[in-house]
Amino acid sequence: MKKFALALLSAVVFGPPAAQAADLRSFRMPAKTPAVSQPVSNWTGFYIGADVGYGWGSYGASNATGTIVTTNGGSAPYGFNAGSGNANGITAGIQAGYNWQIDQTVLGIEADWLYLDSKVRSGNSAIIVPAFIGGNFSGSTSVRTDWYATFRGRVGYAFGPALLYATGGIALAQTKLSADATGSIVTSITPPVLGPLGSTNASNTAVLVGYAVGWGLEYALGAGWSVKGEYLHMGFGTNGYNLTGSLQSPAGLTGVIATHVDIKPSFDVARVGVNYHF
């Protein structure tokens, strides 16, 4: 009788043995939610940085024409060989931009300003002096670029901590053309004697507008820092320069020399840099 009472109490409190087994089988530990995979680097946000590199400049000169106008009423055209050639130099500067990352695609904008040491100078250039003067000039011309800036868009693909991208946009460059010459004048025909005609120098500086295209690779180091390598090509089309210089002559001949030269500059730049991402 006592055993029957204990069995009945156990059934009332805990339920039948089969039900208890079913309850135990139905109880499971909650499944662990799989971790959502995150990209190693997220490129979205602002960044600033600096870079240094080397630039290859090319200057093509053409259509060099001019006029000599003297105070005694003489006037005639002349021509000369303007400076053309290649000029290489160091480049260094700063940049800033913003990126948007969509999955593994990265879109961005960037602006930069860099110093560029690029200058080419021609050798002696024969300048034909009009017959009414009777003499000649010898001189030289030079073209130099001191800085450039670009405003570009970027589109890239992120894989792991690396970002491979193409870039293109607007480029600006300050380019200066200078010319100087020293002349001689025929002071005697029999026998022929050349005396000092005088000298002139002139320059013209302009900010050119062109295009920039290139590509690069950036690598995230962590803690907001990244390093990059980049190549850019910049072209500025053909641009006209007008030079006006005063003729200063110990022989007493004075006047104005006005010159027009067309210059077609382009640059290729390879550079490395570092960025900090906010």
Summary of the structure (lengths in Angstrom):
residues: 278
radius of gyration: 37.9
end to end distance: 81.2
largest distance: 160.0
contacts: 865
relative contact order: 0.20
helix: 8%
strand: 71%
